[in-house]
Every structure is written in structure tokens, then in C-alpha cells.
Amino acid sequence: MTNHVLSRRLSYLLRHAPHEAGLTLAPGGWVPLAPLLSHLNVTRAQVEAVVSGSDKQRFSLRGDHIRANQGHSVPVDLQLEPATPPNLLYHGTHAGALPAIRAGGLRPMNRHHVHLSPDPDTARHVGARRGPPIILTIRAGEMHDAGYLFFVSENGVWLVDRVLPAYVDGA
């Protein structure tokens, strides 16, 4: 199995369908590595290569446990503490999403949180998945001052429940 295919399978199982591998997400989103290795028929070294080689740092390994850092659609408590965001954060998207963003802001859709990037380059990379990227600027400092809770995942992705259109520039 290539690293790309293994990364996709890990993302799917750890974020959306742990039950398919007989796994239950513990607090923090952690699962034992051994049953996952067995289910995927891969070695720890293969998983370690995906974890360490991922430019997005989607996964964390601690001892004999692994987790996805964010992006879950299944119930999970990632045990993240609220954090004070920078004044501006960024969200990469595509032109087709702009009408919905203008009307309702950024919503988590089938995930737990809206994902925001700390810099425009990261947002550009994320937004390019579906065509030419559009970079939106989020006035996170104002949101925080208004009482919105922000969290930052282990890989530096900022998370918030939603972003109202009033806090989005560039849409």
C-alpha cells in the first residue's frame, strides 16, 4: 500500500468510520495502534512513515496509540483547550462555495468544527483541492472578543464552531 493510499485509509478510519476497524475513539480521539495495523494489514513502520511524512500533520502517534488531529465527523472529544487566536486567520475555498458562505458564513458541514489556517499560504494549499483557490480572511480576534471559542489542534489548524458572514472578508 502506498503512503498516499495508507494516509487516506487512516483518515477515513480515524475521522469518519472507526467502527469499520472495530475501533472506539477514546478521549482525545486516540485508538490503540495494534488493531488498526491488523485491520489495514500494514506495519508500524509504514504508519510511522505516513505520520512523519505528512506535510499537513494529520495524525499523531503517542506510544502505542494514534489519532487524527482534527476533521472528525464522528463524535469525539479531542480534549482541546480554548485558545486565543491571532487577529486574522484564513480559510481556503473555491468559487462555487462563495454564495453559501456569503449567505450563511462558514459552517462545519459534516465535521465538528470549521478549519482555519494561520497563514494565507496554508489556506491557499487547502483551497486548491477543488480548483483555483480563493482565500478568505477571518477576523478571528473580533470573533474571540465577541465570545466565540477557538481551539488549535496539534498540527496548528485553528478550529471554531462556525464563522458568521460578518466576520468573513473576501467572500
OpenMM code with the backbone's topology and positions (N, CA, C; nanometers):
from openmm import Vec3, app, unit

residues = "MET THR ASN HIS VAL LEU SER ARG ARG LEU SER TYR LEU LEU ARG HIS ALA PRO HIS GLU ALA GLY LEU THR LEU ALA PRO GLY GLY TRP VAL PRO LEU ALA PRO LEU LEU SER HIS LEU ASN VAL THR ARG ALA GLN VAL GLU ALA VAL VAL SER GLY SER ASP LYS GLN ARG PHE SER LEU ARG GLY ASP HIS ILE ARG ALA ASN GLN GLY HIS SER VAL PRO VAL ASP LEU GLN LEU GLU PRO ALA THR PRO PRO ASN LEU LEU TYR HIS GLY THR HIS ALA GLY ALA LEU PRO ALA ILE ARG ALA GLY GLY LEU ARG PRO MET ASN ARG HIS HIS VAL HIS LEU SER PRO ASP PRO ASP THR ALA ARG HIS VAL GLY ALA ARG ARG GLY PRO PRO ILE ILE LEU THR ILE ARG ALA GLY GLU MET HIS ASP ALA GLY TYR LEU PHE PHE VAL SER GLU ASN GLY VAL TRP LEU VAL ASP ARG VAL LEU PRO ALA TYR VAL ASP GLY ALA".split()
positions = [
    Vec3(0.0856, -0.1174, 0.0000),
    Vec3(0.0000, 0.0000, 0.0000),
    Vec3(0.0902, 0.1237, 0.0000),
    Vec3(0.0615, 0.2170, -0.0891),
    Vec3(0.1419, 0.3390, -0.0958),
    Vec3(0.1113, 0.4287, 0.0246),
    Vec3(0.2017, 0.5216, 0.0528),
    Vec3(0.1793, 0.6156, 0.1635),
    Vec3(0.0527, 0.6979, 0.1419),
    Vec3(0.0283, 0.7375, 0.0171),
    Vec3(-0.0911, 0.8173, -0.0130),
    Vec3(-0.2186, 0.7377, 0.0181),
    Vec3(-0.2231, 0.6149, -0.0267),
    Vec3(-0.3406, 0.5302, -0.0017),
    Vec3(-0.3544, 0.5034, 0.1471),
    Vec3(-0.2448, 0.4749, 0.2150),
    Vec3(-0.2499, 0.4497, 0.3584),
    Vec3(-0.2967, 0.5741, 0.4335),
    Vec3(-0.2503, 0.6910, 0.3945),
    Vec3(-0.2937, 0.8152, 0.4587),
    Vec3(-0.4447, 0.8336, 0.4429),
    Vec3(-0.4952, 0.8065, 0.3249),
    Vec3(-0.6398, 0.8198, 0.3007),
    Vec3(-0.7188, 0.7197, 0.3843),
    Vec3(-0.6697, 0.5979, 0.3941),
    Vec3(-0.7386, 0.4944, 0.4743),
    Vec3(-0.7354, 0.5321, 0.6222),
    Vec3(-0.6207, 0.5795, 0.6710),
    Vec3(-0.6118, 0.6228, 0.8107),
    Vec3(-0.7079, 0.7381, 0.8378),
    Vec3(-0.7112, 0.8352, 0.7475),
    Vec3(-0.8029, 0.9487, 0.7641),
    Vec3(-0.9467, 0.9006, 0.7723),
    Vec3(-0.9836, 0.8139, 0.6823),
    Vec3(-1.1211, 0.7631, 0.6796),
    Vec3(-1.1554, 0.6903, 0.8101),
    Vec3(-1.0707, 0.5985, 0.8503),
    Vec3(-1.0998, 0.5186, 0.9696),
    Vec3(-1.0946, 0.6018, 1.0981),
    Vec3(-0.9950, 0.6877, 1.1115),
    Vec3(-0.9778, 0.7621, 1.2370),
    Vec3(-1.0698, 0.8826, 1.2479),
    Vec3(-1.1186, 0.9337, 1.1359),
    Vec3(-1.2026, 1.0538, 1.1403),
    Vec3(-1.3504, 1.0252, 1.1173),
    Vec3(-1.3802, 0.9199, 1.0404),
    Vec3(-1.5186, 0.9004, 0.9975),
    Vec3(-1.5780, 0.7627, 1.0274),
    Vec3(-1.4975, 0.6595, 1.0341),
    Vec3(-1.5541, 0.5248, 1.0455),
    Vec3(-1.4689, 0.4308, 1.1302),
    Vec3(-1.4354, 0.4681, 1.2531),
    Vec3(-1.3529, 0.3787, 1.3349),
    Vec3(-1.4189, 0.2425, 1.3566),
    Vec3(-1.5515, 0.2407, 1.3581),
    Vec3(-1.6241, 0.1147, 1.3797),
    Vec3(-1.5936, 0.0110, 1.2717),
    Vec3(-1.5587, 0.0559, 1.1519),
    Vec3(-1.5275, -0.0383, 1.0439),
    Vec3(-1.4019, -0.1202, 1.0735),
    Vec3(-1.3166, -0.0694, 1.1612),
    Vec3(-1.1963, -0.1423, 1.2016),
    Vec3(-1.2126, -0.1977, 1.3429),
    Vec3(-1.3354, -0.1919, 1.3964),
    Vec3(-1.3598, -0.2399, 1.5320),
    Vec3(-1.3009, -0.1498, 1.6385),
    Vec3(-1.2850, -0.0215, 1.6077),
    Vec3(-1.2214, 0.0725, 1.6988),
    Vec3(-1.3239, 0.1643, 1.7638),
    Vec3(-1.2928, 0.2087, 1.8841),
    Vec3(-1.3708, 0.3098, 1.9546),
    Vec3(-1.2749, 0.4219, 1.9913),
    Vec3(-1.3118, 0.5440, 1.9554),
    Vec3(-1.2261, 0.6576, 1.9868),
    Vec3(-1.2316, 0.6875, 2.1361),
    Vec3(-1.1161, 0.6845, 2.2000),
    Vec3(-1.1051, 0.7199, 2.3414),
    Vec3(-1.1005, 0.8722, 2.3532),
    Vec3(-1.1128, 0.9252, 2.4761),
    Vec3(-1.0960, 1.0702, 2.4920),
    Vec3(-0.9657, 1.1166, 2.4251),
    Vec3(-0.9753, 1.2271, 2.3553),
    Vec3(-0.8616, 1.2762, 2.2792),
    Vec3(-0.8597, 1.2223, 2.1372),
    Vec3(-0.9486, 1.1268, 2.1066),
    Vec3(-0.9535, 1.0665, 1.9735),
    Vec3(-0.8560, 0.9524, 1.9524),
    Vec3(-0.7925, 0.9074, 2.0594),
    Vec3(-0.6886, 0.8047, 2.0491),
    Vec3(-0.7477, 0.6653, 2.0327),
    Vec3(-0.6773, 0.5810, 1.9553),
    Vec3(-0.7100, 0.4394, 1.9429),
    Vec3(-0.5806, 0.3596, 1.9522),
    Vec3(-0.5899, 0.2361, 2.0000),
    Vec3(-0.4710, 0.1509, 2.0016),
    Vec3(-0.4242, 0.1240, 1.8583),
    Vec3(-0.2964, 0.1250, 1.8383),
    Vec3(-0.2392, 0.1073, 1.7055),
    Vec3(-0.2496, -0.0377, 1.6564),
    Vec3(-0.2319, -0.1352, 1.7437),
    Vec3(-0.2253, -0.2762, 1.7013),
    Vec3(-0.3475, -0.3215, 1.6213),
    Vec3(-0.4715, -0.2980, 1.6686),
    Vec3(-0.5849, -0.3442, 1.5880),
    Vec3(-0.5973, -0.2709, 1.4542),
    Vec3(-0.5532, -0.1470, 1.4507),
    Vec3(-0.5561, -0.0717, 1.3254),
    Vec3(-0.4558, -0.1310, 1.2258),
    Vec3(-0.3367, -0.1634, 1.2739),
    Vec3(-0.2358, -0.2270, 1.1883),
    Vec3(-0.2884, -0.3582, 1.1321),
    Vec3(-0.3507, -0.4356, 1.2183),
    Vec3(-0.4054, -0.5643, 1.1768),
    Vec3(-0.5158, -0.5462, 1.0720),
    Vec3(-0.6061, -0.4531, 1.0976),
    Vec3(-0.7171, -0.4279, 1.0046),
    Vec3(-0.6654, -0.3856, 0.8668),
    Vec3(-0.5653, -0.2986, 0.8648),
    Vec3(-0.5118, -0.2479, 0.7385),
    Vec3(-0.4047, -0.3380, 0.6771),
    Vec3(-0.3588, -0.4373, 0.7556),
    Vec3(-0.2527, -0.5278, 0.7122),
    Vec3(-0.1269, -0.4504, 0.6722),
    Vec3(-0.0850, -0.3606, 0.7635),
    Vec3(0.0357, -0.2806, 0.7432),
    Vec3(0.1224, -0.2895, 0.8688),
    Vec3(0.2436, -0.2393, 0.8586),
    Vec3(0.3360, -0.2421, 0.9721),
    Vec3(0.3361, -0.1066, 1.0429),
    Vec3(0.3872, -0.1072, 1.1638),
    Vec3(0.4029, 0.0185, 1.2373),
    Vec3(0.4947, 0.1136, 1.1602),
    Vec3(0.5997, 0.0594, 1.0995),
    Vec3(0.6934, 0.1425, 1.0235),
    Vec3(0.6226, 0.2134, 0.9079),
    Vec3(0.5286, 0.1456, 0.8432),
    Vec3(0.4540, 0.2091, 0.7349),
    Vec3(0.3688, 0.3246, 0.7882),
    Vec3(0.3030, 0.3028, 0.9010),
    Vec3(0.2209, 0.4078, 0.9609),
    Vec3(0.3099, 0.5230, 1.0078),
    Vec3(0.4220, 0.4917, 1.0701),
    Vec3(0.5141, 0.5965, 1.1146),
    Vec3(0.5616, 0.6814, 0.9970),
    Vec3(0.5851, 0.6178, 0.8812),
    Vec3(0.6293, 0.6918, 0.7627),
    Vec3(0.5203, 0.7889, 0.7163),
    Vec3(0.3954, 0.7473, 0.7233),
    Vec3(0.2844, 0.8358, 0.6839),
    Vec3(0.2716, 0.9503, 0.7833),
    Vec3(0.2787, 0.9187, 0.9127),
    Vec3(0.2651, 1.0219, 1.0153),
    Vec3(0.3767, 1.1248, 1.0043),
    Vec3(0.4996, 1.0799, 0.9916),
    Vec3(0.6123, 1.1734, 0.9875),
    Vec3(0.6255, 1.2429, 0.8526),
    Vec3(0.5770, 1.1803, 0.7461),
    Vec3(0.5929, 1.2374, 0.6138),
    Vec3(0.4790, 1.3261, 0.5675),
    Vec3(0.3753, 1.3377, 0.6495),
    Vec3(0.2587, 1.4172, 0.6101),
    Vec3(0.2870, 1.5656, 0.6266),
    Vec3(0.2793, 1.6410, 0.5163),
    Vec3(0.3024, 1.7851, 0.5257),
    Vec3(0.1928, 1.8536, 0.6069),
    Vec3(0.0747, 1.7938, 0.6141),
    Vec3(-0.0350, 1.8524, 0.6907),
    Vec3(-0.0403, 1.8019, 0.8346),
    Vec3(0.0454, 1.7069, 0.8686),
    Vec3(0.0492, 1.6508, 1.0044),
    Vec3(-0.0913, 1.6150, 1.0524),
    Vec3(-0.1592, 1.5320, 0.9744),
    Vec3(-0.2975, 1.4926, 1.0039),
    Vec3(-0.3091, 1.4012, 1.1256),
    Vec3(-0.2008, 1.3308, 1.1585),
    Vec3(-0.2071, 1.2296, 1.2635),
    Vec3(-0.1014, 1.2533, 1.3707),
    Vec3(-0.1292, 1.1978, 1.4888),
    Vec3(-0.0313, 1.1978, 1.5976),
    Vec3(-0.0158, 1.0556, 1.6482),
    Vec3(0.1066, 1.0200, 1.6778),
    Vec3(0.1395, 0.8910, 1.7394),
    Vec3(0.1960, 0.9179, 1.8773),
    Vec3(0.1448, 0.8475, 1.9764),
    Vec3(0.1986, 0.8547, 2.1125),
    Vec3(0.2045, 0.7131, 2.1661),
    Vec3(0.3247, 0.6643, 2.1821),
    Vec3(0.3397, 0.5267, 2.2295),
    Vec3(0.2737, 0.4308, 2.1329),
    Vec3(0.1793, 0.3528, 2.1831),
    Vec3(0.1101, 0.2542, 2.1007),
    Vec3(-0.0291, 0.2996, 2.0608),
    Vec3(-0.0495, 0.4320, 2.0527),
    Vec3(-0.1797, 0.4876, 2.0151),
    Vec3(-0.1630, 0.5905, 1.9037),
    Vec3(-0.2682, 0.6071, 1.8259),
    Vec3(-0.2696, 0.7012, 1.7143),
    Vec3(-0.4026, 0.7754, 1.7153),
    Vec3(-0.4009, 0.8974, 1.6585),
    Vec3(-0.5260, 0.9713, 1.6404),
    Vec3(-0.5144, 1.0614, 1.5189),
    Vec3(-0.6298, 1.1013, 1.4679),
    Vec3(-0.6371, 1.2087, 1.3696),
    Vec3(-0.6439, 1.3383, 1.4494),
    Vec3(-0.5731, 1.4406, 1.4050),
    Vec3(-0.5653, 1.5647, 1.4819),
    Vec3(-0.6912, 1.6495, 1.4746),
    Vec3(-0.7659, 1.6398, 1.3664),
    Vec3(-0.8931, 1.7112, 1.3523),
    Vec3(-0.9632, 1.6575, 1.2292),
    Vec3(-1.0847, 1.7074, 1.2044),
    Vec3(-1.1587, 1.6683, 1.0844),
    Vec3(-1.2571, 1.5560, 1.1053),
    Vec3(-1.2884, 1.5247, 1.2283),
    Vec3(-1.3787, 1.4137, 1.2585),
    Vec3(-1.5233, 1.4454, 1.2230),
    Vec3(-1.5933, 1.3422, 1.1753),
    Vec3(-1.7372, 1.3532, 1.1562),
    Vec3(-1.8110, 1.2639, 1.2559),
    Vec3(-1.7376, 1.1846, 1.3322),
    Vec3(-1.7975, 1.1013, 1.4373),
    Vec3(-1.7771, 1.1714, 1.5718),
    Vec3(-1.8620, 1.1428, 1.6688),
    Vec3(-1.8459, 1.2078, 1.7994),
    Vec3(-1.7092, 1.1775, 1.8612),
    Vec3(-1.6438, 1.2830, 1.9069),
    Vec3(-1.5143, 1.2677, 1.9731),
    Vec3(-1.4842, 1.3945, 2.0526),
    Vec3(-1.4241, 1.3754, 2.1666),
    Vec3(-1.3745, 1.4881, 2.2454),
    Vec3(-1.2241, 1.4891, 2.2284),
    Vec3(-1.1741, 1.5855, 2.1509),
    Vec3(-1.0300, 1.5922, 2.1260),
    Vec3(-0.9534, 1.6496, 2.2437),
    Vec3(-1.0240, 1.6877, 2.3485),
    Vec3(-0.9621, 1.7406, 2.4695),
    Vec3(-0.8743, 1.8620, 2.4409),
    Vec3(-0.9241, 1.9486, 2.3555),
    Vec3(-0.8528, 2.0718, 2.3249),
    Vec3(-0.9005, 2.1821, 2.4182),
    Vec3(-0.8096, 2.2632, 2.4620),
    Vec3(-0.8417, 2.3760, 2.5496),
    Vec3(-0.8647, 2.5006, 2.4648),
    Vec3(-0.9593, 2.5859, 2.5045),
    Vec3(-0.9777, 2.7113, 2.4305),
    Vec3(-0.8463, 2.7895, 2.4245),
    Vec3(-0.8267, 2.8568, 2.3104),
    Vec3(-0.7038, 2.9329, 2.2888),
    Vec3(-0.7390, 3.0681, 2.2272),
    Vec3(-0.6547, 3.1654, 2.2507),
    Vec3(-0.6740, 3.2977, 2.1928),
    Vec3(-0.6123, 3.2990, 2.0529),
    Vec3(-0.6956, 3.3219, 1.9507),
    Vec3(-0.6432, 3.3189, 1.8140),
    Vec3(-0.5706, 3.4484, 1.7790),
    Vec3(-0.4938, 3.4462, 1.6713),
    Vec3(-0.4393, 3.5722, 1.6202),
    Vec3(-0.5555, 3.6573, 1.5681),
    Vec3(-0.5316, 3.7826, 1.5443),
    Vec3(-0.6382, 3.8707, 1.4951),
    Vec3(-0.6982, 3.8224, 1.3649),
    Vec3(-0.6153, 3.7690, 1.2763),
    Vec3(-0.6631, 3.7210, 1.1477),
    Vec3(-0.6267, 3.5750, 1.1273),
    Vec3(-0.7224, 3.4998, 1.0761),
    Vec3(-0.6994, 3.3628, 1.0313),
    Vec3(-0.7513, 3.3552, 0.8881),
    Vec3(-0.7279, 3.2429, 0.8210),
    Vec3(-0.7592, 3.2330, 0.6789),
    Vec3(-0.8302, 3.1017, 0.6477),
    Vec3(-0.9116, 3.1063, 0.5444),
    Vec3(-0.9840, 2.9868, 0.5013),
    Vec3(-0.9739, 2.9782, 0.3501),
    Vec3(-0.9249, 2.8653, 0.3005),
    Vec3(-0.9156, 2.8436, 0.1573),
    Vec3(-1.0386, 2.7715, 0.1070),
    Vec3(-1.0948, 2.8210, -0.0022),
    Vec3(-1.2143, 2.7598, -0.0589),
    Vec3(-1.2101, 2.7753, -0.2105),
    Vec3(-1.3222, 2.7508, -0.2756),
    Vec3(-1.3316, 2.7641, -0.4213),
    Vec3(-1.4526, 2.8498, -0.4551),
    Vec3(-1.4583, 2.8993, -0.5766),
    Vec3(-1.5616, 2.9943, -0.6177),
    Vec3(-1.7030, 2.9391, -0.5983),
    Vec3(-1.7213, 2.8110, -0.6190),
    Vec3(-1.8544, 2.7520, -0.6064),
    Vec3(-1.9114, 2.7595, -0.4662),
    Vec3(-1.8263, 2.7729, -0.3662),
    Vec3(-1.8723, 2.7779, -0.2271),
    Vec3(-1.9086, 2.9189, -0.1820),
    Vec3(-1.8708, 3.0204, -0.2594),
    Vec3(-1.8899, 3.1592, -0.2145),
    Vec3(-2.0359, 3.1995, -0.1907),
    Vec3(-2.1312, 3.1616, -0.2752),
    Vec3(-2.2697, 3.2014, -0.2459),
    Vec3(-2.3189, 3.1507, -0.1098),
    Vec3(-2.2879, 3.0276, -0.0755),
    Vec3(-2.3298, 2.9729, 0.0545),
    Vec3(-2.2567, 3.0419, 0.1691),
    Vec3(-2.1300, 3.0746, 0.1491),
    Vec3(-2.0528, 3.1432, 0.2537),
    Vec3(-2.1080, 3.2837, 0.2745),
    Vec3(-2.1395, 3.3528, 0.1655),
    Vec3(-2.1978, 3.4868, 0.1782),
    Vec3(-2.3302, 3.4822, 0.2534),
    Vec3(-2.4092, 3.3796, 0.2282),
    Vec3(-2.5422, 3.3692, 0.2897),
    Vec3(-2.5365, 3.3226, 0.4341),
    Vec3(-2.4525, 3.2248, 0.4640),
    Vec3(-2.4549, 3.1649, 0.5973),
    Vec3(-2.3231, 3.1583, 0.6696),
    Vec3(-2.2182, 3.2101, 0.6082),
    Vec3(-2.0865, 3.2032, 0.6707),
    Vec3(-2.0230, 3.0672, 0.6506),
    Vec3(-1.9235, 3.0395, 0.7318),
    Vec3(-1.8546, 2.9102, 0.7266),
    Vec3(-1.9152, 2.8195, 0.8320),
    Vec3(-1.9584, 2.7034, 0.7878),
    Vec3(-2.0179, 2.6044, 0.8782),
    Vec3(-1.9354, 2.4767, 0.8733),
    Vec3(-1.9396, 2.3981, 0.9783),
    Vec3(-1.8562, 2.2779, 0.9803),
    Vec3(-1.9030, 2.1675, 0.8860),
    Vec3(-2.0218, 2.1829, 0.8307),
    Vec3(-2.0820, 2.0813, 0.7432),
    Vec3(-2.0925, 1.9504, 0.8221),
    Vec3(-2.0271, 1.8437, 0.7776),
    Vec3(-2.0396, 1.7161, 0.8494),
    Vec3(-1.9256, 1.6934, 0.9482),
    Vec3(-1.8510, 1.7970, 0.9813),
    Vec3(-1.7397, 1.7856, 1.0761),
    Vec3(-1.7737, 1.8582, 1.2052),
    Vec3(-1.6867, 1.8498, 1.3017),
    Vec3(-1.7105, 1.9121, 1.4316),
    Vec3(-1.6857, 2.0620, 1.4321),
    Vec3(-1.5915, 2.1083, 1.3508),
    Vec3(-1.5521, 2.2487, 1.3530),
    Vec3(-1.5221, 2.2991, 1.2127),
    Vec3(-1.5220, 2.4302, 1.1992),
    Vec3(-1.4681, 2.4954, 1.0809),
    Vec3(-1.3166, 2.4992, 1.0986),
    Vec3(-1.2444, 2.4691, 0.9928),
    Vec3(-1.0978, 2.4667, 0.9977),
    Vec3(-1.0439, 2.5963, 0.9390),
    Vec3(-0.9556, 2.6612, 1.0135),
    Vec3(-0.8947, 2.7863, 0.9699),
    Vec3(-0.7430, 2.7730, 0.9736),
    Vec3(-0.6790, 2.8415, 0.8810),
    Vec3(-0.5331, 2.8347, 0.8690),
    Vec3(-0.4684, 2.9585, 0.9302),
    Vec3(-0.3472, 2.9422, 0.9836),
    Vec3(-0.2787, 3.0562, 1.0445),
    Vec3(-0.2167, 3.1522, 0.9434),
    Vec3(-0.2076, 3.1105, 0.8157),
    Vec3(-0.1441, 3.1957, 0.7156),
    Vec3(-0.2101, 3.1739, 0.5794),
    Vec3(-0.2017, 3.2741, 0.4920),
    Vec3(-0.2649, 3.2633, 0.3601),
    Vec3(-0.2096, 3.1493, 0.2744),
    Vec3(-0.0810, 3.1192, 0.2847),
    Vec3(-0.0233, 3.0132, 0.2022),
    Vec3(-0.0833, 2.8769, 0.2341),
    Vec3(-0.1019, 2.8484, 0.3624),
    Vec3(-0.1640, 2.7217, 0.4006),
    Vec3(-0.3078, 2.7174, 0.3507),
    Vec3(-0.3813, 2.8275, 0.3674),
    Vec3(-0.5196, 2.8337, 0.3189),
    Vec3(-0.5251, 2.8151, 0.1672),
    Vec3(-0.4295, 2.8706, 0.0961),
    Vec3(-0.4233, 2.8562, -0.0497),
    Vec3(-0.4054, 2.7096, -0.0868),
    Vec3(-0.3194, 2.6416, -0.0161),
    Vec3(-0.2954, 2.4991, -0.0412),
    Vec3(-0.4235, 2.4187, -0.0169),
    Vec3(-0.4934, 2.4490, 0.0918),
    Vec3(-0.6184, 2.3795, 0.1244),
    Vec3(-0.7244, 2.4097, 0.0186),
    Vec3(-0.7374, 2.5358, -0.0190),
    Vec3(-0.8390, 2.5756, -0.1152),
    Vec3(-0.8163, 2.5222, -0.2550),
    Vec3(-0.6935, 2.4881, -0.2884),
    Vec3(-0.6602, 2.4423, -0.4235),
    Vec3(-0.7076, 2.3001, -0.4513),
    Vec3(-0.7626, 2.2331, -0.3520),
    Vec3(-0.8081, 2.0950, -0.3733),
    Vec3(-0.9214, 2.0872, -0.4746),
    Vec3(-0.9982, 2.1947, -0.4900),
    Vec3(-1.1151, 2.1910, -0.5790),
    Vec3(-1.1087, 2.2964, -0.6877),
    Vec3(-0.9901, 2.3294, -0.7319),
    Vec3(-0.9758, 2.4288, -0.8374),
    Vec3(-0.8986, 2.5498, -0.7884),
    Vec3(-0.9045, 2.6589, -0.8649),
    Vec3(-0.8317, 2.7791, -0.8240),
    Vec3(-0.8793, 2.8256, -0.6857),
    Vec3(-0.7861, 2.8432, -0.5935),
    Vec3(-0.8263, 2.8761, -0.4560),
    Vec3(-0.8667, 3.0219, -0.4381),
    Vec3(-0.9599, 3.0410, -0.3496),
    Vec3(-0.9999, 3.1736, -0.3038),
    Vec3(-0.9676, 3.1776, -0.1555),
    Vec3(-0.8950, 3.2801, -0.1133),
    Vec3(-0.8528, 3.2910, 0.0259),
    Vec3(-0.9421, 3.3926, 0.0968),
    Vec3(-1.0089, 3.3470, 0.2006),
    Vec3(-1.0941, 3.4341, 0.2815),
    Vec3(-1.0187, 3.4713, 0.4086),
    Vec3(-1.0325, 3.5950, 0.4491),
    Vec3(-0.9710, 3.6415, 0.5731),
    Vec3(-1.0793, 3.6427, 0.6801),
    Vec3(-1.0496, 3.5808, 0.7929),
    Vec3(-1.1434, 3.5702, 0.9038),
    Vec3(-1.0952, 3.6613, 1.0160),
    Vec3(-1.1809, 3.7492, 1.0618),
    Vec3(-1.1456, 3.8402, 1.1709),
    Vec3(-1.1645, 3.7672, 1.3041),
    Vec3(-1.0703, 3.6770, 1.3299),
    Vec3(-1.0775, 3.5881, 1.4461),
    Vec3(-1.0674, 3.6646, 1.5778),
    Vec3(-0.9860, 3.7698, 1.5827),
    Vec3(-0.9745, 3.8487, 1.7053),
    Vec3(-1.1077, 3.9093, 1.7453),
    Vec3(-1.1810, 3.9631, 1.6473),
    Vec3(-1.3134, 4.0191, 1.6757),
    Vec3(-1.4100, 3.9102, 1.7220),
    Vec3(-1.4023, 3.7951, 1.6580),
    Vec3(-1.4889, 3.6840, 1.6976),
    Vec3(-1.4606, 3.6429, 1.8415),
    Vec3(-1.3330, 3.6317, 1.8732),
    Vec3(-1.2934, 3.5936, 2.0088),
    Vec3(-1.3445, 3.6956, 2.1097),
    Vec3(-1.3295, 3.8237, 2.0772),
    Vec3(-1.3783, 3.9302, 2.1656),
    Vec3(-1.5302, 3.9226, 2.1837),
    Vec3(-1.6000, 3.8700, 2.0819),
    Vec3(-1.7456, 3.8568, 2.0881),
    Vec3(-1.7903, 3.7290, 2.1591),
    Vec3(-1.6926, 3.6477, 2.2042),
    Vec3(-1.7272, 3.5294, 2.2823),
    Vec3(-1.7153, 3.3955, 2.2119),
    Vec3(-1.6709, 3.3944, 2.0876),
    Vec3(-1.6524, 3.2668, 2.0182),
    Vec3(-1.5310, 3.1941, 2.0756),
    Vec3(-1.5441, 3.0639, 2.0909),
    Vec3(-1.4338, 2.9818, 2.1411),
    Vec3(-1.3538, 2.9261, 2.0251),
    Vec3(-1.2240, 2.9416, 2.0333),
    Vec3(-1.1309, 2.8880, 1.9348),
    Vec3(-1.0447, 2.7816, 2.0011),
    Vec3(-1.0047, 2.6855, 1.9206),
    Vec3(-0.9147, 2.5795, 1.9641),
    Vec3(-0.8078, 2.5657, 1.8571),
    Vec3(-0.6932, 2.5168, 1.8960),
    Vec3(-0.5882, 2.4930, 1.7969),
    Vec3(-0.5453, 2.3469, 1.8111),
    Vec3(-0.5477, 2.2750, 1.6981),
    Vec3(-0.5117, 2.1340, 1.7004),
    Vec3(-0.3605, 2.1190, 1.7069),
    Vec3(-0.3188, 1.9974, 1.7293),
    Vec3(-0.1767, 1.9688, 1.7458),
    Vec3(-0.0935, 2.0084, 1.6237),
    Vec3(-0.1571, 2.0109, 1.5075),
    Vec3(-0.0844, 2.0456, 1.3854),
    Vec3(-0.1060, 2.1902, 1.3419),
    Vec3(-0.1582, 2.2740, 1.4319),
    Vec3(-0.1672, 2.4169, 1.4044),
    Vec3(-0.2920, 2.4631, 1.3319),
    Vec3(-0.3878, 2.3742, 1.3090),
    Vec3(-0.5140, 2.4142, 1.2467),
    Vec3(-0.6030, 2.4744, 1.3545),
    Vec3(-0.6576, 2.5922, 1.3258),
    Vec3(-0.7476, 2.6589, 1.4199),
    Vec3(-0.8890, 2.6100, 1.3956),
    Vec3(-0.9621, 2.5866, 1.5035),
    Vec3(-1.0965, 2.5300, 1.4973),
    Vec3(-1.1946, 2.6220, 1.5682),
    Vec3(-1.3133, 2.6375, 1.5093),
    Vec3(-1.4206, 2.7167, 1.5689),
    Vec3(-1.5529, 2.6549, 1.5224),
    Vec3(-1.6570, 2.6719, 1.6012),
    Vec3(-1.7858, 2.6098, 1.5678),
    Vec3(-1.8425, 2.6599, 1.4357),
    Vec3(-1.8343, 2.7890, 1.4118),
    Vec3(-1.8815, 2.8470, 1.2863),
    Vec3(-1.8274, 2.9877, 1.2731),
    Vec3(-1.8381, 3.0434, 1.1539),
    Vec3(-1.7958, 3.1811, 1.1287),
    Vec3(-1.9107, 3.2505, 1.0553),
    Vec3(-1.9701, 3.3494, 1.1202),
    Vec3(-2.0785, 3.4238, 1.0571),
    Vec3(-2.0249, 3.5097, 0.9425),
    Vec3(-2.1087, 3.5384, 0.8415),
    Vec3(-2.0619, 3.6176, 0.7273),
    Vec3(-2.0021, 3.7526, 0.7674),
    Vec3(-2.0485, 3.8108, 0.8764),
    Vec3(-1.9981, 3.9421, 0.9189),
    Vec3(-1.8490, 3.9400, 0.9513),
    Vec3(-1.7925, 3.8231, 0.9801),
    Vec3(-1.6506, 3.8123, 1.0162),
    Vec3(-1.5627, 3.7650, 0.8999),
    Vec3(-1.6219, 3.7515, 0.7819),
    Vec3(-1.5501, 3.6984, 0.6649),
    Vec3(-1.5227, 3.8114, 0.5661),
    Vec3(-1.3965, 3.8322, 0.5325),
    Vec3(-1.3589, 3.9291, 0.4301),
    Vec3(-1.3144, 3.8533, 0.3065),
    Vec3(-1.3554, 3.9031, 0.1921),
    Vec3(-1.3135, 3.8421, 0.0664),
    Vec3(-1.4154, 3.7485, 0.0060),
    Vec3(-1.5314, 3.7356, 0.0713),
    Vec3(-1.6329, 3.6433, 0.0173),
    Vec3(-1.7144, 3.7148, -0.0868),
] * unit.nanometer
topology = app.Topology()
chain = topology.addChain("A")
for resn in residues:
    res = topology.addResidue(resn, chain)
    for name in ("N", "CA", "C"):
        topology.addAtom(name, app.Element.getBySymbol(name[0]), res)
